[in-house]
Amino acid sequence: EFHRSRGAMAVRRRRGLGVAALALFALATLSGSAVARAEEDGVSDPDAGPGGAFGADADPIAVDEDDAADDALPASEDVPVHKFETTVVTVGKASGKEKRKEMGAFFLRGDDAAAAATRFVYLNALPLSQIAHFTETFAREWELNVPEESKPRAKRSNRRSTPMGPRAFLERGKRLAAEDKHDESRFDFARAVAGVRERVSSANDDADPDAAAALTDAERAEAFELLEQHHRTHSRALNAAEKQREQREKAHEREVSVFRDRREARAAAAETDADFFVLWDARFGEGRETDGETLSEHSETSSNAETSARSRAHDLALRAAVAARDWDRVVEVSRSVERDAALLAEIPESDMPLRRLALARAHWHRREWRSAERAANACVSAGRVAGDWRRGQVRAVAVATGAYASIRRGDADGALKFFAAAKRADPDTPLFKQPYRAIKDAEKLLKDADLKLERGESRQALESADEAVAKLRGLGGDDPCAGSAAGCSGLVSVSHLSHGMFSGADARRCRAHAQMRAFEHALEACERSLKSLGCADPPSSASAEEAEAMGKACASADPRHRARALSARAETHVRDAYFEGALSDLRIASEVIEPSAARGSAEASRLLLDVREATENAERDRRRHENDRDHFGMLDLPNNLGELPKDRRCEFVKKAYKKAALKWHPDKAMEAGKTRAARKMNEMTEARDHVNVKLGCVEPKADLDEQRRQQGAGYGGYGQQQYYQQYYQQQHRQRPPGGHGQRPGGQYRHSWEF
């Protein structure tokens, strides 16, 4: 009967799995058909952009625009569930006086009072004897002040039949330490020292009370000794892990701010779209005959009735296209009108701003950001700028369209120009205050990163660059080089022209990583900065069309951003002792920025001076490096290696070269560092050959130039140079005398240098 019941359960389980699989298949089919229908209907989301740029320490937060529960942000294990301050009392060694200080403390997800107190004592370098005191303090804080929604849900049943007590915690800590699980064992040792006991549930009323008994003095001393030993051995590694957790926490907080800012940006874009249709319906909606009457008046006074008829046909076509959200048709009709001067003259001047706004919105929905900027700029120029700026005006919708198109294209300066037009006309307008302040804050953060780099504060500069990128991403901008395995290569990425605002942040990251001597990460950031501008070298697999498109994109990029990226990569090469590459990048940067500096740009002039100064320093460092190259140091060899016997020192060199070859093999390097790894391999080979010759491990190779000089010495004691001079003097004497105005012996004077 038992086997029959198990077989029936298995059959029911398989049937349930089959039903679930059919349900999932049907759901996937319906979703796919819905997506296909949406694509056929031409439904497009104007606010969806290319893949965003996320920090290496943070996970991207997905945003579902159709989900009403966007407020439920995903949690992170690195973010504390509760923060508070507690009092720490210290006693001065010399004065003996007590000092009270408030220090920040926190609970991580899954912590109990003993775990949080142990982490607090470790991080603040407090005496381990205070763990029991802080465990009680953290337990009171957990019970009284931690919100119930932040606490983990209580388990329905306790799997252990016996509750854990101090003695059980001590035994489990020993077992975890033997398994090299030191991060968990320290918490059990701390629980044993603090005398923590698990609560006995109603189901365990008859549990053994000896299991939760207090420790004896010997056991307590043993637990304290194990905790001190763990602290001496692993405190530094645990503090380093805590710093990494803090970095991940900051990265997660940035992602949360980006999540909320992008949601506000989507709401603003939806309001802009709604305002445009309100303006359009108020002027050209159904039942509105104003434009028709105006056109009829123009047709009566016009000398060309055919032109007036075509103008009315174009007007009706534009109305129908906007009403049907057929943006391709809107662009086609608008361009046909702009190409015909006679049709353009038939349109009333008061209607031109709204018509150009319709063209800008059409380019926006087609994701043609550059064209949307131009049409929005023409709309603002065609209308009146002075006066109060309020929501629902044609010029306000045009500025919002052009500015956010600039942000989507990655041109923060272009967005600032649109916002500045509104700010100059009406400084007190509440419109565009938040995006204008966000761009200004991003620029300030990048300048702050430059100052920190000058002071050598590389990690703080990285944080400033990441915060600047988060500000810009919150407005809807996206880095085209992030989140894609192919990077920015190809025509698809080149269509996002000149993402200068993200290029500048990556240039700062490149310099910061170079200062920390993380050269592969620095080169990757520099490559990403140049690729976002379309100025990276095309890959070997790229076709001629792709290479030409990348060249055009690079030519249209801002020379300041390109020069800054090249200068950052040159600084990385200098720090890595690759002076040829540094000088090459600096020469290109000088050629790129010189025309802008000649036109009077102050920023370009400063960049040009910095590039020239860096070129001089790189030339000086290159000469010093060539004269004082340390081949022993390149292979990490001791200076007194020559004191060993010949066999041992040669074997030492062989092992050192093998170790260097394993380290610098190109297959082990990142994609951006493969060229650097190949160069390092060549340098290691050169250093090995030099050291082997110096230590007598191999015979020195003969100098080919010296051999030629020795072979050339002859002909009665004359060297090779004297022989050539004698030969050409003889040829000169045998020439016939020249004519009038010519020297005897020929027309040309021979001058040979060897």
PyMOL commands that set and color helices and strands:
alter all, ss='L'
color gray80, all
select helices_A, chain A and resi 2-40+113-123+128-144+148-150+166-178+182-194+202-204+209-212+217-284+290-301+305-323+327-339+341-346+349-365+369-382+394-409+412-425+433-454+458-474+491-494+500-515+519-532+544-556+559-575+579-598+602-627+631-634+641-643+646-663+666-668+671-695+704-712+720-734
alter helices_A, ss='H'
color red, helices_A
select strands_A, chain A and resi 82-91+98-107
alter strands_A, ss='S'
color yellow, strands_A
deselect
rebuild
show_as cartoon
